[in-house]
Amino acid sequence: MAKRKRKQAKSTKSTLFSSLIVLFALVWGIWGKYGNQLKQINTNKSNEPQSGVISNANRANTSYGGLSSQDYQKLANLNFQSGNRGYVYVNNNKSTLIKNAWQVNKVVYSNLDSLNRTSTSNTAFLEPCNVANDSLRVRQFIQPTAWHSNRKSGTQIYNRGHLIAYSVSAGIDQDGQYNPNNQSGDQNNPKNLFTQTAFSNQKIQTIFETKVRQALRQGNKVIYQATPIFRGNELMARGINLQAIGVTGNLDFNVYIFNVQPGYSFDYNTGRALVDRSMEVIE
């Protein structure tokens, strides 16, 4: 009887060991088949845009440079402090555009994002023929995100801000191609407009647009890039990055202009302005 029990115990252990080997082989086979797929899924998830982050934040184009996605987010996180100047220098006021990338007279217009915002760069390859005749301007009617009508009192708060200025867009069609028969330039193009404060547009941005225009009038070719900067899913831009470089000559700048207005503060989620007597902006 004792020998029979010992044989049964050995047989049971042997069967259990064999079952464990089979189970281990089964698990190993399944992991070998699907393990790489699981790793790939996890990798893809880690690359998905996080909540509140602009999913199509501008990335530097390898062919002509420009604002990187990292710098975009840094600028989006800047808060304007009342009493400061309305713009700051980026990269020590040196453009990150590549002057040798200039090839043909055109504007590269980026598509609107999922919220219909112009949150990605427009880049212009300009030459002297692009200086526009101001008398050919027409009434603007496009309503970019966060657009509101100006106050009946006559106070101008909102402008339809051009990314690529009308004054340097003569001959540029809405597809970005140069057409010598279109001397009025780009005016009502939804891919080239954003809600901008009157102060930011008329007092600050015009300073740098003038630099570009002067360089063109001197016979220079210019690469000019404009990128409205949005924070998260807000509908009104916090500011705009402008940078330009002359193919010949010494034009070279890189600035961030805050989208602010003296005497007012804004809800950047909606663009609505509130009277704020403490808000001061230095030109």
C-alpha positions as CSV (number, residue, x, y, z in Angstrom):
1,M,0.0,0.0,0.0
2,A,2.8,2.4,0.9
3,K,4.6,1.8,-2.4
4,R,1.3,2.4,-4.3
5,K,0.7,5.7,-2.6
6,R,4.3,6.8,-3.3
7,K,3.8,6.0,-7.0
8,Q,0.5,7.9,-7.1
9,A,2.2,11.0,-5.5
10,K,5.0,10.9,-8.1
11,S,2.5,10.5,-10.9
12,T,0.5,13.5,-9.6
13,K,3.6,15.7,-9.3
14,S,4.7,14.7,-12.8
15,T,1.3,15.6,-14.2
16,L,1.3,19.0,-12.4
17,F,4.8,19.8,-13.7
18,S,3.8,18.9,-17.2
19,S,0.7,21.1,-17.0
20,L,2.8,24.1,-15.8
21,I,5.2,23.6,-18.7
22,V,2.3,23.6,-21.2
23,L,0.7,26.7,-19.5
24,F,4.1,28.6,-19.5
25,A,4.6,27.8,-23.2
26,L,1.0,29.0,-24.0
27,V,1.5,32.3,-22.2
28,W,4.9,32.8,-23.8
29,G,3.5,32.2,-27.2
30,I,0.6,34.7,-26.7
31,W,3.1,37.4,-25.4
32,G,5.4,36.8,-28.4
33,K,2.5,37.3,-30.8
34,Y,0.8,40.3,-29.2
35,G,3.5,41.9,-27.0
36,N,4.9,44.1,-29.7
37,Q,1.4,45.3,-30.6
38,L,0.7,46.2,-26.9
39,K,4.0,48.1,-26.8
40,Q,3.0,50.0,-30.0
41,I,-0.4,50.9,-28.6
42,N,1.1,52.3,-25.4
43,T,3.6,54.3,-27.4
44,N,0.9,55.8,-29.5
45,K,-1.1,56.8,-26.5
46,S,1.8,58.6,-25.0
47,N,2.1,60.7,-28.2
48,E,-1.5,61.8,-28.2
49,P,-2.1,65.5,-27.5
50,Q,-2.9,66.2,-23.9
51,S,-6.1,68.0,-22.9
52,G,-5.8,71.8,-23.3
53,V,-2.8,71.6,-25.5
54,I,-3.0,72.8,-29.1
55,S,-2.9,69.6,-31.1
56,N,-1.6,71.3,-34.2
57,A,0.9,73.7,-32.5
58,N,3.2,75.0,-35.1
59,R,6.4,73.1,-35.7
60,A,9.5,74.5,-37.4
61,N,9.5,73.5,-41.1
62,T,12.8,71.8,-41.9
63,S,12.9,73.6,-45.3
64,Y,12.7,77.2,-44.1
65,G,12.8,77.1,-40.3
66,G,10.5,79.2,-38.1
67,L,8.8,78.9,-34.7
68,S,9.2,75.5,-33.0
69,S,6.3,73.9,-31.1
70,Q,8.3,74.2,-27.8
71,D,8.7,78.0,-28.3
72,Y,5.1,78.2,-29.3
73,Q,4.0,76.8,-25.9
74,K,6.5,79.1,-24.0
75,L,5.0,82.1,-25.7
76,A,1.5,80.9,-25.0
77,N,2.2,80.7,-21.3
78,L,3.5,84.2,-21.0
79,N,1.3,86.6,-19.1
80,F,1.3,90.3,-19.8
81,Q,2.0,92.6,-16.8
82,S,0.4,96.0,-16.9
83,G,2.9,98.8,-17.3
84,N,5.3,96.8,-19.5
85,R,6.2,97.2,-23.2
86,G,3.7,95.7,-25.7
87,Y,6.2,93.2,-27.1
88,V,9.3,91.2,-26.2
89,Y,12.2,89.9,-28.3
90,V,12.4,86.2,-29.1
91,N,15.8,84.4,-29.6
92,N,17.6,87.7,-28.9
93,N,15.6,89.3,-31.8
94,K,17.2,86.9,-34.3
95,S,15.0,85.1,-36.8
96,T,15.1,81.3,-37.0
97,L,14.1,81.4,-40.7
98,I,16.6,80.1,-43.2
99,K,17.4,82.8,-45.8
100,N,18.6,80.3,-48.4
101,A,15.1,78.8,-48.4
102,W,13.7,81.6,-50.6
103,Q,12.8,80.1,-53.9
104,V,9.7,81.6,-55.5
105,N,7.4,84.5,-54.7
106,K,4.4,83.1,-52.7
107,V,2.7,82.8,-49.3
108,V,2.3,79.5,-47.6
109,Y,-1.1,79.7,-45.8
110,S,-1.8,77.2,-43.1
111,N,-5.3,75.6,-42.8
112,L,-7.5,76.7,-39.9
113,D,-7.4,74.3,-36.9
114,S,-10.3,72.3,-35.5
115,L,-11.6,75.4,-33.7
116,N,-11.4,77.5,-36.9
117,R,-8.4,79.5,-35.6
118,T,-5.3,80.6,-37.4
119,S,-3.1,79.0,-34.8
120,T,-0.3,77.9,-37.2
121,S,2.2,80.0,-39.1
122,N,1.7,81.7,-42.4
123,T,5.1,82.2,-44.2
124,A,5.6,84.7,-47.1
125,F,8.5,84.7,-49.6
126,L,8.4,88.3,-50.7
127,E,10.0,90.6,-53.3
128,P,9.6,94.2,-54.2
129,C,6.6,93.6,-56.4
130,N,4.6,92.6,-53.3
131,V,4.4,96.2,-51.9
132,A,0.7,97.0,-52.2
133,N,-1.1,100.2,-53.2
134,D,-3.0,101.3,-50.1
135,S,-5.8,102.9,-52.2
136,L,-6.9,99.5,-53.3
137,R,-8.1,98.3,-49.9
138,V,-11.7,97.0,-49.6
139,R,-14.0,96.6,-46.6
140,Q,-13.3,93.6,-44.5
141,F,-16.1,91.3,-43.6
142,I,-14.5,88.0,-42.3
143,Q,-15.3,87.3,-38.6
144,P,-12.4,85.3,-37.1
145,T,-12.8,83.5,-33.8
146,A,-13.5,85.7,-30.7
147,W,-14.5,88.6,-33.0
148,H,-16.8,91.3,-31.5
149,S,-18.1,94.5,-32.9
150,N,-16.4,97.7,-31.6
151,R,-18.2,99.9,-29.0
152,K,-20.9,102.3,-30.3
153,S,-19.1,105.1,-28.3
154,G,-16.5,105.1,-31.1
155,T,-13.7,103.4,-29.0
156,Q,-11.9,100.9,-31.3
157,I,-10.9,97.8,-29.4
158,Y,-11.0,95.1,-32.1
159,N,-9.2,94.8,-35.5
160,R,-9.2,92.1,-38.0
161,G,-5.4,91.5,-37.8
162,H,-3.6,90.2,-40.9
163,L,-0.9,87.6,-40.4
164,I,0.8,88.6,-43.6
165,A,0.2,92.4,-43.9
166,Y,-2.0,93.7,-46.7
167,S,0.8,96.2,-47.5
168,V,3.2,93.5,-48.5
169,S,0.8,91.1,-50.3
170,A,0.2,92.7,-53.7
171,G,-0.3,90.0,-56.3
172,I,-0.9,87.2,-53.8
173,D,-4.1,85.2,-54.4
174,Q,-5.9,83.4,-51.7
175,D,-4.2,80.2,-52.6
176,G,-0.9,81.9,-51.9
177,Q,0.4,82.1,-55.5
178,Y,1.6,85.3,-57.1
179,N,-0.7,86.7,-59.8
180,P,0.5,90.1,-61.3
181,N,-3.1,90.9,-62.2
182,N,-4.2,90.9,-58.5
183,Q,-2.7,94.2,-57.3
184,S,-5.1,94.6,-54.4
185,G,-3.4,92.0,-52.3
186,D,-4.8,89.6,-49.8
187,Q,-7.6,91.1,-47.8
188,N,-10.6,88.9,-46.9
189,N,-8.8,85.5,-46.5
190,P,-10.0,83.6,-43.4
191,K,-6.6,81.8,-43.3
192,N,-4.8,85.2,-42.9
193,L,-7.0,86.9,-40.2
194,F,-7.3,86.8,-36.5
195,T,-9.0,88.9,-33.8
196,Q,-6.4,91.4,-32.7
197,T,-6.6,94.5,-30.5
198,A,-6.5,97.8,-32.2
199,F,-3.4,98.8,-30.1
200,S,-1.5,95.6,-30.9
201,N,-2.2,96.0,-34.6
202,Q,-1.9,99.7,-35.2
203,K,0.7,100.7,-32.7
204,I,3.0,97.7,-32.4
205,Q,2.7,95.3,-35.4
206,T,2.9,98.1,-37.9
207,I,6.4,98.9,-36.6
208,F,7.7,95.6,-37.9
209,E,5.6,95.5,-41.0
210,T,7.2,98.8,-41.9
211,K,10.6,97.2,-41.6
212,V,9.6,94.5,-44.1
213,R,8.1,97.0,-46.5
214,Q,11.2,99.2,-46.4
215,A,13.5,96.3,-47.1
216,L,11.3,95.3,-50.1
217,R,11.4,98.9,-51.4
218,Q,15.2,98.8,-51.3
219,G,15.1,95.8,-53.6
220,N,15.5,93.1,-51.0
221,K,13.9,89.7,-51.0
222,V,12.4,88.7,-47.6
223,I,11.1,85.7,-45.8
224,Y,8.4,86.8,-43.4
225,Q,6.5,84.6,-40.9
226,A,3.6,85.4,-38.6
227,T,2.2,83.0,-36.0
228,P,-0.8,83.9,-33.8
229,I,-0.3,82.3,-30.3
230,F,-3.2,80.7,-28.6
231,R,-3.3,79.2,-25.1
232,G,-5.1,75.9,-25.0
233,N,-8.5,76.1,-26.6
234,E,-9.0,79.8,-26.1
235,L,-10.6,81.6,-29.1
236,M,-8.6,84.8,-28.9
237,A,-4.9,84.8,-29.4
238,R,-2.7,85.8,-26.5
239,G,-0.3,87.4,-29.0
240,I,1.5,87.0,-32.3
241,N,5.1,86.0,-33.2
242,L,6.6,87.9,-36.1
243,Q,9.9,87.2,-37.6
244,A,11.6,88.1,-40.8
245,I,15.0,87.8,-42.5
246,G,16.3,89.5,-45.7
247,V,17.9,87.3,-48.3
248,T,20.1,90.3,-49.0
249,G,20.6,93.3,-46.7
250,N,20.4,93.3,-42.9
251,L,16.7,92.8,-42.1
252,D,16.5,90.4,-39.2
253,F,14.0,90.4,-36.3
254,N,12.0,88.0,-34.1
255,V,9.4,89.4,-31.7
256,Y,6.3,88.4,-29.7
257,I,3.6,91.1,-29.6
258,F,1.1,90.8,-26.7
259,N,-2.6,91.0,-27.8
260,V,-3.5,93.7,-25.3
261,Q,-5.2,97.1,-25.2
262,P,-4.7,100.0,-22.8
263,G,-7.7,100.5,-20.5
264,Y,-9.1,97.0,-21.2
265,S,-8.7,93.4,-20.1
266,F,-9.9,90.4,-22.1
267,D,-11.5,87.0,-21.5
268,Y,-9.4,85.2,-24.0
269,N,-11.8,82.2,-24.0
270,T,-14.4,84.4,-25.7
271,G,-12.6,87.6,-26.7
272,R,-15.0,89.8,-24.7
273,A,-13.4,93.0,-23.4
274,L,-13.9,94.5,-19.9
275,V,-13.0,98.1,-18.9
276,D,-9.8,98.0,-16.8
277,R,-8.4,101.4,-16.0
278,S,-5.3,99.9,-14.4
279,M,-4.2,98.3,-17.7
280,E,-1.3,100.2,-19.1
281,V,0.8,99.2,-22.2
282,I,4.0,100.9,-23.3
283,E,4.6,101.2,-27.0
